[in-house]
Amino acid sequence: MEGPADRRGDGGATGPASEVAGPVGTGRFAPPASPVPVDLEAHGYVEEEFFVSGEAEAYEGNGALLLDGRWEVRPVGSAPYRTRIVVRRPADPARGSGTVLVEWLNVSAGLEACPDWAYLHTEIIRSGCTYVAVSAQALGVEGGEGLLGASLDGGLRHSQPERYDTLHHPGDRYSFDMFTQIGRALRHGGPVDPLGGMRPRHVLGVGESQAAFFLTTYVNAVQPTSRAYDGFFVHSRSGTAASLESQAFGPGLSGLKIREDVGVPVVVFETETDMVLLDYGPAEQSDSAWVRVWEVAGTAHADAYLVGATAAFLGCDFAVNDGPMHWVAVAAFAGLVRWVDGGPPLPAAPRLAFATRKPPVLATDELGNALGGLRTPAVDVPVVVLSGLAPAGVSRMCQLFGQTTPFDEATLVRLYRDRAGYLTRYERSLDEAIERGYLLVADRPELMARAEQVPFPS
């Protein structure tokens, strides 16, 4: 039986770590993109950028790459790299919790974005975690075309040469070892300390969407030998994963699971969109000693919390999903930190129900909301239909945002009679979700305030 002392990596003490230089002060800083504004100074946080460099290896399979995720790999050559990390940490090291959250930046839209910072920042700051964004993929540094068709000519190097011209990314097949070496550097320190004197207790890897595809491969192929990370938050992966050769959707990997013998806690967080549009279903797996899967009803791959008014700018002329993903995600992250720290595993949750598997179609109730899955008041005491699927005919980008369809007044009255009836049921459902560990008590006031703002027939 493994105890709390076993629930961590060892930082790959015998392997190479990135050399850290900085903080960078020349030229203009290009922060990872996020539509969610955060006043770091007001929260007692500082932001600094560092360059990290080294010699990274690429990998190939040492035998068949099986769908149970138990991959063995071997190095097939190396190449030099120089990329950047962005650190957001408590200005006072004494406020730091010792948890370092390392996000593999997402480049699907053609520029570097930090969706998990956006979704998780309230709990990161509230609990005193340190956040590190990693320019892990070549597109962000060197430029190119993203999965969603957008392009970033020249990446950081050419958009801001006065600051980033010395960066060099040898290609995504080297990104896995780069991520390892950066994790080691954060854990063990060196002549330049990007953590401002805070001694890390746990180093966690996180990534959303395309970053989650790469992180899935990292967990299966690299973590068991590198042991560079103490846990992972794999957010909105598809039913496949990145190939070792760097393709985001690895051929022949449909139905790839997270290996059950990974040895550190892994949380897999899936939305309705991921189940259908990204076809995660073939990769579904049972909870195990190291893996917990949350499939969250009423959520979309990206939603109103993340994109807000930006949705209209992107050409999404409909009401995007306004579901509970942010609040469930922070609960999952807080649960992962407790688990890594020797506490109980993340609570189990039911899986979303399918009407059909091929093609993947989720089952819904008579109102149109999904059946099964992790439940919150948003779907158990609903005032709208929250879908992970956008209207037909929209762009590839807008397909990821789901949609929200309000109930008419007659439906609200039929369901709840009046505002008081609605709020009574909502509060009871909210407290049940908190009791199950699906929402945080710290977010209860904000969630109740949202319910009180629902327009109701007079």
Stockholm file with secondary structure:
# STOCKHOLM 1.0

chainA/1-458         MEGPADRRGDGGATGPASEVAGPVGTGRFAPPASPVPVDLEAHGYVEEEFFVSGEAEAYEGNGALLLDGRWEVRPVGSAPYRTRIVVRRPADPARGSGTVLVEWLNVSAGLEACPDWAYLHTEIIRSGCTYVAVSAQALGVEGGEGLLGASLDGGLRHSQPERYDTLHHPGDRYSFDMFTQIGRALRHGGPVDPLGGMRPRHVLGVGESQAAFFLTTYVNAVQPTSRAYDGFFVHSRSGTAASLESQAFGPGLSGLKIREDVGVPVVVFETETDMVLLDYGPAEQSDSAWVRVWEVAGTAHADAYLVGATAAFLGCDFAVNDGPMHWVAVAAFAGLVRWVDGGPPLPAAPRLAFATRKPPVLATDELGNALGGLRTPAVDVPVVVLSGLAPAGVSRMCQLFGQTTPFDEATLVRLYRDRAGYLTRYERSLDEAIERGYLLVADRPELMARAEQVPFPS
#=GR chainA/1-458 SS CCCGGGSSCCTTTTSCCCEEECCCCSSCCCCCBCSSCCCTGGGTEEEEEEEEEEEEEEEEESSCCCTTSCCCEEEEEEEEEEEEEEEEEESSGGGCCSEEEEEECBCTTSSCBCHHHHHHHHHHHHTTCEEEEECCSHHHHHCEECTTSCEETTHHHHHSHHHHTTCBCCCGGGHHHHHHHHHHHHHHCCSSCTTTTCCCSEEEEEEETHHHHHHHHHHHHTHHHHCCCSEEEEESCCSSCCCTTSCSSCTTCTTCCCCTTCSSCEEEEEEHHHHHTSCCGGGCCCCCSSEEEEEETTCCSSCHHHHTTHHHHTTCCSCCCCCSHHHHHHHHHHHHHHHHTTSCCCCCCCCBCEEETTTTEECBCTTSCBCBSBCCHHHHSCSEEEESSCCTTCCTTGGGGCEEEECCHHHHHHHHSSHHHHHHHHHHHHHHHHHHTSSCGGGHHHHHHHHHTSCCCC
#=GC SS_cons         CCCGGGSSCCTTTTSCCCEEECCCCSSCCCCCBCSSCCCTGGGTEEEEEEEEEEEEEEEEESSCCCTTSCCCEEEEEEEEEEEEEEEEEESSGGGCCSEEEEEECBCTTSSCBCHHHHHHHHHHHHTTCEEEEECCSHHHHHCEECTTSCEETTHHHHHSHHHHTTCBCCCGGGHHHHHHHHHHHHHHCCSSCTTTTCCCSEEEEEEETHHHHHHHHHHHHTHHHHCCCSEEEEESCCSSCCCTTSCSSCTTCTTCCCCTTCSSCEEEEEEHHHHHTSCCGGGCCCCCSSEEEEEETTCCSSCHHHHTTHHHHTTCCSCCCCCSHHHHHHHHHHHHHHHHTTSCCCCCCCCBCEEETTTTEECBCTTSCBCBSBCCHHHHSCSEEEESSCCTTCCTTGGGGCEEEECCHHHHHHHHSSHHHHHHHHHHHHHHHHHHTSSCGGGHHHHHHHHHTSCCCC
//
